[in-house]
Every structure is written in structure tokens, then in C-alpha cells.
Amino acid sequence: MAQHGIVIRGAREHNLKNIDVVIPRDKLVVITGLSGSGKSSLAFDTIYAEGQRRYVESLSAYARQFLEQMSKPDVDSIEGLSPAISIEQKTTSRNPRSTVGTITEIYDYLRLLFARIGHPYCYQCGKEITAQTVQQMVDRVLELPADTRLQILAPIVRGRKGEYRKELSDMKGKGFVRARIDGEIRELEGEIALDKNKKHTIEIVIDRIILKKPDCHPEFISGSQTMHGQEIPKQVRDDRTQVRDDRDEKLRRRLADSIEIALRISDGIVVINQIGGEDILFSERLACIDCGISYPEVTPRVFSFNSPHGACPDCDGLGIKIMHEDEEGEVCPSCRGNRLKKEALSVKIHGNSIVDVTKLSIKSAVHFFKTLRLSKREGFIGERILKEIRERLQFLSNVGLDYLTLDREASTLSGGEGQRIRLATQIGSSLVGVLYVLDEPSIGLHQRDNLKLINTLRDLVALGNTLVVVEHDRQTIESADHLVEFGPKAGDHGGEITFTGTIEEMKKSNCLTGQYLSGEKDITSTKQKQTHDNQGKIRLTGCTHHNLKNIDVDIPRNKLVVITGLSGSGKSSLAFDTIFAEGQRRYIESLSAYARQFLGAMHKPDVDEIEGLSPAISIDQKSRSNNPRSTVATITEIYDYLRVLYARVGKPHCLVCGREVRKHSNEEILGSVLTLVEAARKHQGPALKNPKGRAL
């Protein structure tokens, strides 16, 4: 049985009533039931906890010290258990540097892609910058027409004021005889006087070359074995071929030597002057020759806003500058909130920088990379990188997150969004034989996108994994291979398994969920009597936060108002990022400067005007505190009232005998002491004395 399922015997964690259950392997198993009936106690606190504990114990002692050790759950035995991964509804990260792109590792692949096939441009003049080897420069020169007359120049001064007598004298001493100064060829032997108040360009003439073709008949050059209708002897052909190859090799070697000399004395720049024609500029480094701006080597770390090699130095890669702790951060003017140095922002693929790509929604990014056309060389280099990016973007789209952007901060994600992102990441890892435990992955997801999520869960099962999902959603329950219901009620009255089986069997059973699925029971809504009169409305004008399209809306006060719509359609942008943010900001601003320093400042939302707004409280899907000292009582502040209550009316008791201990008056204490002294005197007699020898 253990080979075909996970067999659990005697589970007693939390409110579980010593239950036995079999979870089929390589299936989609949904655990449902009333809230507090024991679903999470079985799924997370028993199955996942034991699977994770066994995996950690299988590692070496050195590896275990870096991992959190989970305690053994209260269960008699679990057989057939695989290594377990938990995907819960908790906030992904509070780190302001974490984004959707970083936590899904898509940004890592983007950094690699831009470092390998990105084209750097000068951030000042906008011209493309290329770094070439000497061999590439020689090949480019040899592509020029035959009999082209060339001068190989080494620019030692480019558009700078000065006389440069020392520089010209040094070049003359190294054996160079000519230089092109401000476009005119001058002999270095003579006196050269330059106006120190004007800008000059000085280029040393390294070599003069004429590109000659082999002096052979065209028929021979084209590969013909005849000339004037007569066959050319093989030996002659071979000799002439050797002559041509020798001449080509000598010319290539001469060009390479001259270019290397020019690069050495001009700090990596060489000019090929076609006499009577245009100049060709080469650089062995990433530098804009016109602007004199050098660029670092393009590596993945150049695009990391978590590294000093790529982060904007003014905002340290955060995109905002905070002048004082009690003030809101402002968009950093140097990087305009893009977090990276201007050198990184100037590397582009098809005119798009890495920031341009991260600002795209997942849906738009899928289209961008699907239609991206690269050269043969770029395609060969970026093929595997693009495959990873495209797959991960598609996984995010499949779980209903195609509205998110890759630069969206992880701290702004809801619990459901964070869970689906981790789900998409796990699919991308392509693990096999793993037990996944999920906590209501459909929460916050519109019904239109629910089928995408279910198909994604099916993909994980198809890879050879087991999925245990705690869920209340009807569509997910009906898509399960196996169902487990807990009940009959919550808390101490729950912890029992009231049904196990398929969806067809559940609908025919008498269990609570089955009764609702079969239609025997339904949910009826009762409209309660209004207890408050209409007291105006909250009027919002010109809301443009995130994807809101300059909307105007009135929200009645003292009413239950529901905002619904597709995932990513703007619900949270209106409710949390506009209404709550502005209400909280106004409340904080009404406090004293001393009080404000202890509270986090809220950004002003993108809205023209909000009328009738009261102080606001947010109750969202953010996870509870990770502090091990936090409990339900401390979070709800019940424990604070209990402490006050016990301090005021509580009665202390003796730790040894358990009798009540009460506070005695001075007279009672004195009477007790005198009684003890009298008893001691009777017991000891006149010999009882104090340390100074006096009788007590």
C-alpha cells in the first residue's frame, strides 16, 4: 500500500482525533472542510512537516546547521512519504530589492541575455559602441576595394586645448615621422606650433599601405584552370596560388602589426584613413570615441541593482532617495527610479534596455520574446537563455499572473499572488517525485483564470509529483482525483475525517461538502436591515495609480461595498493603493512630528482629489508575524488586556504549597515576628543570644 499511497496512522497534531488516512501518490488530492476543522493540521503540520524533517535528517551534519529543523509531528507512522515542498499564502519578501523578476529568477536570465547579446550605446550621443579584436579590424580593412590607399593613424589627442610640444617630441623620438594635425599631414622634423587656446586633434601616422590584388589574370583568380582557351599547367597554378597566399599573408601581417602599434600608443583607438575618402574608427575597448566615454566590460553583474557594479550610486539600487527617516522617498533623479547605472541602461536589444523589458507586463513580455528576431550569431548564443525566459514567463501567465510586471516589488504582492508565483517557479524547476502541499491557491483569483491554475496543477502532477491542496473552491474540488473532507465542525469539535473518495462519490454521500455540491443545500443570502442612515459618500476624482485610467468613482459611506473584477484589473490599486493609502497618509500627517517618526510614511497616491475620506485601516492577505514570540493573543492584543486584568485583580499563590499568598500589614508582620521570637525563647531558653552576645 505504501508504494501506491502515503499511509498516515494515528495523526493527533492539534485537534486531529487519532486519524488514519491514505493519500494516493501522483494525484491531485484536495483536502476540504469547515475552517478550523483540521485541514492544515494534516496537510502542513503533519504531512509536510514530517516530509521536510526526514529530508533534512538525510543531509550531513554540516548541511543541517544551515537549515531549519522541524519538530516531529504527533503521529504514529507515515509510510510512502516523499521530500515535501510547501507553497503557502505568505508574503514573498519584504525586501525592497525583491521584485517579481528576481524571485522568479527571470531577471537573472535577463541579465545574462543582455550581457551576451546586448548592444551598448553611448548614453551621451546615442551611437552604438563596439569592441573589436585586431583580427576583426584587419578583416574589415581587407574588405575595402582593391588599390585603396590607406593611412593607419593613432590618435593621441582628440579635441583638446594645448600646445602638446612634449607629446610631439616623444613621438618623434620613437621614430615616427608624420602626424595628421587638425586634418593636415605635418612632418615631425619641423617646428610645429599650436595655439594653446584652440582645440586640436593629433593623429600619428603609423603606416601607409596600398591594398593590392594579386597580379594574375581574372580567369585565374576566379578559379579557372584555363587561360586564353589553353589549360594552365598544375604546377603553374600551384605556384601562383602560393604567391597569392604569401602576398595576402604578408599584407595581413603588416596590417595587424601596424594596428597593434596604433592601439598601444593611442590607448585602444585606431583610425584607418582612406586617402581621398572617409575615416574608419576602431576601438578595442567599449568606449565612445566621439565623447571619450569608457564603458566597463558588459557582464551580468553590470545589470544587478543589488551589486555596486550595476546599482545607481546615488540611490544604491533602490530607485528612491530618502533624505530623512520620517519623510517619504523621492524618485532618484540620476536613474529616474530605474535603479541601475546609466551604462547598464544604455545596453539594448532591439532598442530596449533591460529596464524597458522589466516594465512590460507578463503578457506583453511573452509577446516580446515570442516575436524577438535575432541574427544567426545572437540566436546561437542566446538560444538556451531565451528558452528559460520564455518558459518561465508562460508559467506565470498560466497561473493567472499575466497582468503583473517584472519590476513589481515583491512586498506589494498579495498572499495569493505570492503563492502562485512560487507555484510557477516550482513548475519551472521541473522536479519529479516531489510532494507539494498548497494552501488555497485559488484565493483572490477570478473564475476566468481559475481553469489556468487547475491546468498548471495538472502539469505538476503529469511530471510525476503528488499535490495535496487545501481548498474551498468548487471548481478545484471538482477537478481533484481524490478528496478528503474534515469535520464535522471546527476546533475541538472537528479533527475527524468525514469523507474520502472521488468527486462522484462525494456528491452521493451525506458529508457537508457533498450536500452543497449535489445541490441538496445551497447558500442563501439575507439582506440585513440597515442600521445607519445614508451619511454621504467618498468621492474619488482622477485616479491614475498603477493601471487605473483616470477614473472617477463614488463610494457610499456606512455600507458594505464590494469591488470585484478580473485579476489585475485594478481592484487593489483602487482599494489599497489609493483609498487606504490616502486615508492612512492623512491620519499620519495629523499627528505630531514626534509621533510621526515612529510610523512608516505612506506615499501619496496618483489621484486628483478624494473627498469625505476618514482614517483608514487595512485588513489584507499579508502573513502573520514571523516572530516566534507572537501568538494569536499578542497579535489580537488580548494578551495585553489579560496582563492588566491579572495585575489588578489576580491573587498570587505559593509555588510550593499552592495556598493563596496575600499582602500583610506592618502590624501583622510585627506580630508574627514577636510570636516567632517568643517561641524561640521557650525552645532555646536563656542561651538564645544575638551575634553581639545580647539576649534576644
Residue pairs with C-beta under 8 A, 6 or more apart in sequence:
1 7
1 22
1 79
1 80
2 79
2 80
3 80
4 24
4 25
4 80
5 22
5 23
5 24
5 25
5 80
6 22
6 23
6 24
6 25
6 47
6 78
6 79
6 80
6 81
6 82
6 435
6 466
7 22
7 77
7 78
7 79
7 80
8 19
8 20
8 21
8 22
8 23
8 42
8 46
8 47
8 75
8 77
8 78
9 20
9 75
9 76
9 77
9 78
10 18
10 19
10 20
10 75
10 76
10 77
11 18
11 19
11 20
11 21
11 41
11 42
11 46
11 73
11 74
11 75
11 76
12 18
12 74
12 75
13 41
13 42
13 45
13 46
13 73
13 74
13 75
14 38
14 41
14 45
14 495
15 36
15 38
15 41
15 491
15 492
15 494
15 495
16 38
16 41
16 42
16 46
16 74
16 495
17 495
17 496
19 42
19 495
19 496
19 497
21 42
21 484
21 497
21 500
22 500
23 29
23 47
23 466
23 468
23 482
23 484
24 466
24 481
24 482
25 80
25 82
25 466
26 461
26 464
26 465
26 466
27 461
27 466
27 467
27 481
27 482
28 457
28 458
28 461
28 467
28 469
28 479
28 480
28 481
28 482
29 466
29 467
29 468
29 469
29 480
29 481
29 482
29 483
29 484
30 469
30 470
30 471
30 476
30 477
30 480
30 482
30 483
30 484
31 39
31 42
31 43
31 468
31 469
31 470
31 471
31 483
31 484
31 485
31 486
32 39
32 470
32 471
32 472
32 477
32 483
32 484
32 485
32 486
32 513
33 39
33 485
33 486
33 487
33 494
33 498
33 512
33 513
34 486
34 487
34 489
34 490
34 494
34 512
35 490
36 490
36 491
36 494
37 486
37 487
37 488
37 489
37 490
37 494
37 495
38 486
38 494
38 495
38 496
39 470
39 486
40 439
40 470
41 495
42 484
42 486
43 437
43 439
43 468
43 470
44 86
44 88
44 437
44 439
44 470
45 73
46 73
46 74
46 75
46 78
47 78
47 81
47 84
47 435
47 437
47 468
48 84
48 86
48 435
48 437
49 70
49 71
49 72
49 73
50 72
50 73
50 75
50 78
50 81
50 84
51 81
51 82
51 83
51 84
51 435
52 70
52 83
52 84
52 86
53 69
53 70
53 71
53 72
54 81
54 83
55 83
55 84
56 64
56 67
56 68
56 69
56 70
57 64
59 67
81 435
82 433
82 434
82 435
82 466
83 433
83 434
83 435
84 434
84 435
84 436
84 437
85 426
85 431
85 434
85 435
85 436
85 437
86 437
87 419
87 422
87 423
87 426
87 436
87 437
87 438
87 439
87 441
88 419
88 438
88 439
89 415
89 416
89 418
89 419
89 439
89 440
89 443
89 621
89 623
90 415
90 418
90 419
90 623
91 410
91 411
91 413
91 415
91 418
91 622
91 623
92 98
92 103
92 410
92 411
92 413
92 418
92 421
92 422
93 103
93 410
93 411
94 411
95 410
95 411
96 318
96 409
96 411
97 305
97 306
97 317
97 318
98 409
98 410
98 411
99 107
99 358
99 406
99 407
99 408
99 409
99 410
100 106
100 396
100 404
100 405
100 406
100 407
100 408
100 410
100 413
100 421
101 107
101 110
101 358
101 406
101 407
102 108
102 410
103 410
103 421
103 425
104 392
104 396
104 421
104 424
104 425
104 428
105 392
105 425
105 428
106 389
106 392
106 393
106 406
107 358
107 406
108 300
109 385
109 388
109 389
109 392
110 303
110 354
110 357
110 358
110 389
110 406
111 300
111 301
111 303
111 304
111 354
112 300
112 385
113 349
113 382
113 385
113 386
113 389
114 298
114 303
114 347
114 349
114 354
115 298
115 299
115 300
115 302
115 303
116 381
116 382
116 385
117 349
117 374
117 378
117 381
117 382
118 298
118 347
118 348
118 349
118 354
119 128
119 347
119 348
119 349
120 128
120 129
120 286
120 295
120 298
120 343
120 346
120 347
120 348
121 127
121 128
121 129
121 346
121 347
121 348
122 128
122 129
122 288
122 290
122 291
122 293
122 346
123 293
123 342
123 343
123 345
123 346
124 288
124 291
124 293
125 288
125 290
125 291
127 288
127 290
129 283
129 286
129 287
129 288
129 295
130 283
130 286
131 283
131 284
131 285
131 286
132 140
132 282
132 283
132 284
133 284
134 256
134 259
134 260
134 263
134 284
135 256
137 259
137 270
137 272
137 282
138 252
138 255
138 256
138 259
140 280
140 282
141 150
141 211
141 255
141 272
141 280
142 211
142 251
142 252
142 255
144 150
144 211
144 274
145 211
146 211
146 212
146 213
147 210
147 211
147 212
147 213
148 210
148 211
148 274
148 277
149 208
149 209
149 210
149 274
149 275
149 276
150 208
150 209
150 210
150 211
150 272
150 273
150 274
150 275
151 180
151 205
151 207
151 208
151 272
151 273
151 275
152 205
152 206
152 207
152 208
152 209
152 255
152 258
152 259
152 262
152 270
152 271
152 272
152 273
153 180
153 203
153 204
153 205
153 206
153 262
153 270
153 271
153 272
153 273
154 203
154 204
154 206
154 261
154 262
154 263
154 265
154 266
154 269
154 270
154 271
155 201
155 202
155 203
155 204
155 266
155 269
155 271
156 167
156 171
156 202
156 203
156 204
156 265
156 266
157 164
157 167
157 200
157 201
157 202
158 201
158 289
158 292
159 199
159 200
159 201
160 199
160 200
161 196
161 197
161 198
161 199
161 200
162 194
162 196
162 200
163 193
163 194
163 195
163 196
164 194
164 200
164 202
165 192
167 202
168 179
168 188
168 192
168 202
171 179
171 188
171 204
171 265
172 188
172 189
174 265
176 188
176 204
176 205
176 206
177 187
177 188
177 189
177 205
178 185
178 186
178 187
178 188
178 204
178 205
179 185
179 186
179 188
179 202
179 203
179 204
179 205
180 186
180 202
180 203
180 205
180 273
181 192
181 194
181 200
181 201
181 202
181 203
182 200
182 201
183 201
185 205
186 192
194 200
203 271
204 262
204 265
204 266
206 258
206 261
206 262
207 254
207 258
209 251
209 254
209 255
209 258
211 251
212 247
212 251
213 221
214 221
214 240
214 243
214 244
214 247
214 248
216 240
216 244
217 227
219 226
219 227
220 227
220 232
220 237
220 240
225 231
225 232
225 237
226 232
259 270
259 282
262 269
262 270
262 271
263 269
263 270
263 284
268 283
268 284
268 285
268 287
269 281
269 282
269 283
269 287
269 289
270 281
270 282
270 283
271 279
271 280
271 281
271 282
272 279
272 280
272 281
272 282
273 279
274 280
281 289
283 289
285 294
285 295
286 294
286 295
286 296
286 297
286 298
287 293
287 294
287 295
288 295
295 343
295 346
296 302
296 309
296 343
298 347
299 309
301 307
301 309
301 310
302 309
302 310
302 341
302 343
302 344
302 347
303 310
303 340
303 344
303 347
303 354
304 310
304 311
305 311
305 312
305 317
305 318
305 319
305 339
305 340
306 317
307 317
310 317
310 340
310 341
310 344
311 317
311 339
311 340
311 341
312 319
312 332
312 334
312 335
312 338
312 339
312 340
312 341
313 334
313 341
314 321
314 332
314 333
314 334
314 335
315 321
315 332
315 334
315 335
315 339
317 339
317 340
318 329
318 332
318 339
319 331
319 332
319 335
319 337
319 338
319 339
320 329
320 330
320 331
320 332
320 337
321 329
321 330
321 331
321 332
322 328
322 329
322 330
323 330
325 597
326 593
326 596
326 597
326 601
327 601
328 601
328 602
328 603
328 604
331 337
334 342
335 341
335 342
335 345
338 345
338 355
339 355
340 354
340 355
344 353
344 354
345 353
345 354
345 355
346 353
347 353
347 354
348 356
349 357
349 372
350 372
350 373
352 368
355 407
357 365
357 368
357 406
358 405
358 406
358 407
359 405
359 406
359 407
360 368
360 405
360 406
361 402
361 403
361 404
361 405
362 393
362 396
362 397
362 401
362 402
362 403
362 404
362 405
362 406
363 397
363 402
363 403
365 393
365 406
366 390
366 393
366 394
366 397
366 402
369 386
369 389
369 390
369 393
370 390
372 386
374 382
388 428
391 428
392 424
392 425
392 428
395 424
395 425
395 427
395 428
395 456
396 402
396 404
396 421
396 424
397 452
398 424
398 452
398 453
398 455
398 456
398 459
399 420
399 421
399 423
399 424
399 441
399 452
399 453
399 456
400 420
400 445
400 446
400 449
400 450
400 452
400 453
400 567
401 417
401 420
401 421
401 424
401 567
401 568
402 568
403 547
403 567
403 568
403 569
404 413
404 417
404 568
410 418
413 421
414 444
414 572
414 620
414 621
415 443
415 444
415 621
415 622
415 623
416 440
416 441
416 442
416 443
416 444
416 445
416 621
417 444
419 438
419 439
419 441
419 443
420 441
420 445
420 453
423 438
423 441
423 456
423 457
424 456
426 436
426 460
427 456
427 459
427 460
430 463
431 463
431 465
432 463
432 464
432 465
433 464
433 465
434 465
434 466
435 465
435 466
435 468
436 460
436 465
436 466
436 467
436 468
437 468
437 469
437 470
438 457
438 467
438 468
438 469
438 470
438 471
439 470
440 469
440 470
440 471
440 472
440 473
441 453
441 457
441 469
441 471
441 476
442 450
442 453
442 471
442 473
442 475
442 476
443 621
444 567
444 621
445 453
445 567
446 565
446 566
446 567
447 475
448 566
449 566
449 567
450 473
450 475
450 476
451 475
453 476
454 475
454 476
454 479
457 467
457 469
457 476
457 479
458 479
460 467
461 467
461 481
469 476
469 480
471 477
474 517
477 483
477 503
477 513
477 517
478 503
478 517
480 503
481 502
482 500
482 501
482 502
483 499
483 500
483 501
483 502
483 503
483 506
483 513
484 497
484 499
484 500
485 497
485 498
485 499
485 500
485 506
485 511
485 512
485 513
485 514
486 494
486 495
486 496
486 497
486 498
487 494
487 496
487 498
487 511
487 512
488 494
488 496
488 498
488 512
498 511
498 512
499 505
499 506
499 509
499 511
499 513
499 514
501 509
503 517
506 513
506 514
506 517
507 514
507 517
507 518
508 514
508 518
512 521
515 521
516 522
516 523
532 558
533 558
534 556
534 557
534 558
535 557
535 558
536 557
536 612
537 554
537 555
537 556
537 557
537 612
538 554
538 555
538 556
538 557
538 579
538 610
538 611
538 612
538 613
539 552
539 553
539 554
539 555
539 609
539 610
539 611
539 612
540 551
540 552
540 553
540 554
540 555
540 574
540 578
540 579
540 607
540 609
540 610
541 552
541 607
541 608
541 609
541 610
541 611
542 550
542 551
542 552
542 607
542 608
542 609
543 550
543 551
543 552
543 553
543 573
543 574
543 578
543 605
543 606
543 607
543 608
544 550
544 606
544 607
545 573
545 574
545 577
545 578
545 605
545 606
545 607
546 570
546 573
546 577
547 568
547 569
547 570
547 573
548 570
548 573
548 574
548 578
548 606
551 574
553 574
555 561
555 579
557 612
563 571
563 574
563 575
564 571
565 571
576 618
576 620
577 605
578 605
578 606
578 607
578 610
579 610
579 613
579 616
580 616
580 617
580 618
581 602
581 603
581 604
581 605
582 602
582 604
582 605
582 607
582 610
582 613
582 616
583 613
583 614
583 615
583 616
584 602
584 615
584 616
584 618
585 601
585 602
585 603
585 604
586 613
586 615
587 615
587 616
588 596
588 599
588 601
588 602
589 596
591 599
624 630
624 635
625 635
631 639
632 638
633 639
633 642
634 640
651 660
651 661
651 662
652 660
652 661
652 662
653 659
653 660
653 661
654 660
654 661
664 672
677 696
680 688
680 696
681 688
681 696
686 695
688 695
688 696
689 695
689 696
690 696
